[in-house]
């Protein structure tokens, strides 16, 4: 078998899923995408239903109502669930009636209050998109980057240092330089386990977990009250970055509306990752190595080089997650900086089927969950931990799609129809 035949076979395996019968190209793509979206959508709906049951069965007023009769108890349960989810959706997306009324009034303060929930969802979703893309890119290349959290920390340290230590630069130079620092910091931290896997066969999961702890402790050392990067006033935080390194805000001089151009950078990164994966030779090599490294090696591709590049790019995307958080929202780096974006990114990549567009949608969902949870706790007195339960249920249903298929009597997918996100734990 010559190299041309091998390359052709790999191309068919990576790009052309099998089909039981001839289907027009456009119709096949539409049907495939609809079927791929159906299970995640049903997983979300099922998780929300089970979350509603948790709300009802943990509310004392529901049990008291059941003491007066079954019908009264059921009615109270629906009332509690409606109030909780109503508060959740208004906290995540705003009240449509209030938004329309504010727009009609034309009063700036009223408009800002009305759109605050939606803007906060977009703000929270921004680092989620970068982190989700980082893990998804690794999955596409057959590596499990569980170290996005550590890469987030290292990129944060480098970004904030460039942001406060370099003075006198115009914003057009300082801001890109600070962003680049985060990209380089996260990329180099991600390249370490990639190199170890490529050259020694050391599993990236173990290495990235260990590097996470190194990054955590390094950040604590640097940002301790007496650390090298501490502010110097007894608090375990870094100095504030220079205004020339701030990411521009959508609503300047409005402290409560923290959404910034980092959101557009995240969307641009998603488009760039899609272009890289599906329109470039490097992306083709990444997906081929992820699908079958032995076949890729036989076709003349450098598997080791591709693994290192994949992990470096993955770390760079995780680094942008931290950079946009610091430059656009916090403007300094506190000790215990992370909010779990790196670990949640694994769920985002799974929920988004490792596709950039799917990751964006999943990130918006998780951003809405976090934004809505605060409002739900304040208004409906539902613990904020409920969102963690819903997230966990979504992950379970995505990781075990057979549960959803059996529950909703869905047909089994055609072989090759679903995306393969990552090889097994012992994959070469």
C-alpha positions, 0 to 999 in steps of 0.5 A: 500500500503506497503513501497516497492510498494511506493518506486517502484512507485516513482522510476518509476516516477523519472527515467522512463518517460512514453511512448506511445509505447514500444521502445528499451531502447537505442533508447528511450534514444537517441530519448529523448535526441535529442528531448530535445536538439532540442528546446534549439538549435532552441532557440539559432538559433532563438535568433541569427536571431533576434539579426541579425535583431536588428543589421541591424535595428540599423545601420545607414548605412543600412537606408542610403543604403535603400535610394538608393533602396531596394536591396542596403539596403538589401545588406548593411544589410547582409554586416553589419550582416556578419561583426558583427557576423564574428567579434563575432565568431572570438572573441569567438573562434579565426580565424581558418586560423590564428590559423592553420597558427600560428601552422605551423609557430611554433612561440610561440607569434603568436600561443598565439595571435591566440588562445587567443579568444578561451582561453578567452572563456574557462576562462569566461566559468569556473565560469559559469559552477560552478554557473550553476551547483549550480542552476541546482542542486537546480532545481533538488531538487525542490528549486529555488536557486536565491542566487548564487550571494550572495553565490559567494560574501561570498565565495569570501570574505572567499577565499581571506582571506585564500589566503592572511592571511595565509602565509608560507604554501606550495602550495599543502596545501594552494591552496586546503585550499583556495578552501575549504574555498570558498566551506564552505563559499558558502555552509553555506550561501546556507544552511541558506535559506535551513534550513529556508525553511525546518523548517519554510516553508519560501520560498527560493526565498525570503530568497535568495534574501534578503541574496544576499543584505546582502552579497553585503553590507557585501562585501562593508563594508569589502572591503571599502577603510577603511574596515577590508579587504581593502589593505590599500592604499586607494583602495577598494580592498583586499590584493593580495593572496599569490602565494602559493594559485594561481591556476596553469595556462595553459600558465605560465608567459603569462599574456594575457592567463588567462585560468587555471586548474579551467576549468578542476575543473569545468568539474570534478565538472559537472561529480561529480554532474552527479554521485551524482544525478544519481548514489547515494542514496542521488542524488536519494533522491534529485530528488525524493523530487524535483519531489514529496516531499509528495511521498518522505515523505511517502516513509520514506525520510527526506524531510527537511534534503534533502532540507538543503543538496541540498541548501548547495551543491548548495551554495558550487558550487556557492562558487567554482565559486568565488574561481576559479575566485580569485585564478586563474584570479584576485588574489585579491577581488575588491569591486563590485566583481561579474560579474553577474555569479550568476544571469546568472546561472539561465539562464544556468540551464534552457538552460541546462535542469538542467542536468550537461552536458547541463549546461556545454554546456550552459556555453560554449555558454555564455562564447563565447557570452561574449568573442565575444561581446568585439571583435564585439564592437571593430571591427564592432562597435556593442554595447556589450549590443547586447549579453544581448539581445541575452541571453534574447531572448534565455531565453525567448524561453527556458522558453516558448518552445511553441513559438519554437514548433509553429514556427518550427511546432514541435510535442508536447512532450510525457508526462514525456519526458521533464525534470521537473526543479523545482516545482511551486512557492508555492511548498511544 
